[in-house]
Amino acid sequence: MLRYRIAKIIFKIIQAAISTLTVTGKENIPANGPYIVVVNHMSSADTPILLLVFPLTKWRFFAGEKWQAHRLFGPLMQYLGAIYINRGDVDRRALKQALDMIKSGVVFGLAPEGTRSKDGTMQPAKDGAAFLASRSNVPIIPVGLVNSNVLFGNVRSWKRTQMEAHVGAPFRLPNLGRRVRSRDLAAYTHLIMVQIAAQLPARYHGVYADSPALHALLQDDDPWPHCLALLKE
């Protein structure tokens, strides 16, 4: 736990120097793990922001294999518990390792999109988060980050960034009444992504902007039937 305490102090000092960070929905964070945190991905600062938003706890998270050889971020990510994943393929080794860690009681953070959005809007997601949640049956906490995509550009321009983190209510994947199959993951993934989108301003919704499931969720209706409909298309 000491490593996360030290990291959190360092990240807080850096964050306070270059930005403000407003957090809403802290009451939605469970007292203890295990649970999965899913977030929109716009910056390499997203993981440090999550560490600042959430209480001190044991974390594990995915990081692209390219970061493993980075002189600065490689050792830092390894220190903080990164599981390196091949984002181009289904990395079964990394998924099994992540599932084992979740079952051991840690908090696992990941961005279902896999790679950072180039324009800040949400991109099509992969099924990794849905796979882990369907196999572990732990709560999922959706988090929407605002303005992390302009953070480093503003630093170079000597501007402070007003960042926001919106933590949504925990939810679990609906029970299908049978064993979850690979083809079911698309519906689960869509549900996870619209839960993230619901924490964000409309300008970030991207490929999910026209989703009937998102529209239902924003109107306090059940989004799941609309997610299930995707399996019939």
N, C-alpha and C positions, 0 to 999 in steps of 0.2 A: 504493500500500500504506500510505502514511502516514496516510491518512484512517481506515483500519481500526484502525491502531495507536492513534491518538488516541482514537477512539470506544471501543475496548476498555478503555483506561485509565479513561476517564470512567465507563463502565458498571460497571466493577469497583469503583470507589470508591462509587458509588451502591448497587450490590448489597450490598456488605459492610456498609453503614450500615443497611440495612433488612431483610436476610435472610441466611440461610446457603444455600449451593448445593452439594449433593452430586452428583457426577457419577460414573456407572458406565459402563463400556464404552468408555472412551477408546481402548482398543487396537483397536477396530473402525473407527476413522477412517482412511481412506486417507492415504498420505503426500502425495499430490498430487491435484488435480482433473484433469479435470472429474468431478463427481458431483452427484447431486441429494439434498438433505436434505428429508425429509418429517416433519412434526410435527403433533401434535394442537394445536388452536388454542383457547386459553382467555383470552388477555390480549394487550394491545398490548405487553406486555413480552416476548413470546415471541421476537421477532427479536433484541433485545439479549441475551437469555439464550443463544441459539444462538451469537452472536458470542463470548460468554464461554466456551462449552463447546468450540468448535472452535479449532484452531490458526489463527494469523494467516494469512489468505489473501484472495484477491479474491472478493467475494460479489456476487451479484445476487439479488433476491427480488421477489415480487409484493406490491403494496400496493393497497388499494382506492382508487378515484378520489377518494373523499370526503376522504382525507387530504392530497391534493395542495394544497388551499387552506388547510390548517391552519397557523396562524402559527408554531407551534413544530415540530410533527412533519413538516409538509410539507417545509421546507428540510432537516431532518435526514435524512429518508428519501431525498430526492433526493441528498444528499451521500454517503449510504451505498450508493447504487446501486439504488434502488427502480424497478421497472417498474410504472407505474400501470395497473390493469386494471379494466374494467367487470365487476363480479361478477354482474350480472344477466343478462348475455348471454355468448355465446361470443365472446370478444374475440380475433379472429384476429391482429390487429396485435400485441397484447401477447404472444401465444403465439409468433409468429414471431420477435419480438425476443428472447424468452427462449431459444428454441431456438438462435438465432444466437450468443447469449452462451455457452450451454453448449458449443457446438461450438468456441468460441474458447478453452475451457479453464477457465472460472470454476467456482466452486461455486454452485449455485443452490438457494435455500431457499424452500419454500412449504408452506402448510397446505392439504391437499386439500379440507378442509371449506369453505374459502373465507371464511366468517365465523366470528366467535368464538362458542363454545358459551355459551349463557346459564346453563346449570346445571353446566358443567364436564365433562359426559359427551360422548362422541363422537357426532357428528351425521353424517347421510348426506353422502358426499363427492361432489365434482364430478370430472370426468375430466381436468382440466388436467395433473395430475402424471403420469397414465398416458399422456397424449398426448406429453408431453415425453420421458418415459423410453422410450417405444416408438419415437420418431423419432431419439433420440440414442444409444440403447443404452449408456448409462453406468450405473455402479453407483448404487443407491439406498440411502441410509442412513436407517433409521427411528429417530426420536427420540420418546420419551415424556416429556412434562413433567408434573410433579406439583406442585400447589399454586400455580401461577402465577395461577390464577383468584381466589385470595383475597389476593394480594399487596397490591393497592392498598387493599382494604378494611381489611387489617391495618395498613397505614401510617396510615390515618385514625384507627385506634384505638390507635396507638402500640404495635403489637405487631410482633415480628419474625416472619418467615415462614420455615419450613423447606422450601425448595424442593429438588426432585430433578430430574435430567435423566438419562435412561437411553438410551444409544446402542446400538442393535442392530447385528447383523452386516450387512455390505453384501450386497445381493442384486440380481439382474438379472431383468427380466421374461422369462418363458419364451418360447421360440421357437415360434411357431405353425406353422412350416413353410410359410408363405405370407404375403402382404402383410397387414398389420394393417388391419382395417376399423374404422369408427367403432363398430359394434356390439360389437366385441371389447373396447373400452375399459372396459366395465362390469366384466368379469372381472379385468382388470388393476387397476382402481381398488380392487376388493374385496381383492385380494391386498395391495396397498399399505396399505390401512387395517387389515387384521388384523395386518400386520407392525408397525404402530405400536401397535395395541392390545396386542400381546404384550409390549410394553415397559412397560405400565401396570398398576397395580392394578385388580382387577376392577370396582371402583366407578366407574371411568372408561369402561368399555367401551361403554356406551350402546346405540346401535342395532346394534352388532356383538356384543353379549353372547351372543346365541344362534347366532352364525355357526358352522356346522360347520367352516369353514376355520380359524377361530380356535381352536376346540377341537382340531383336528388339529395345528395349529402348536404349541400349548401342550403337546401330548403328543409332540413331536418327530417328527410325521408330516408328510407332504407336503400342504400346504393347497391346492395348485393344482387338483387334480381337483374339489374342492368349489367353487372359484371358477368353473371352466369350466361347472359344472352350472347356474350362474345364467343362462347364455346360452340354456339349453334351456327355461327356465321361461316 
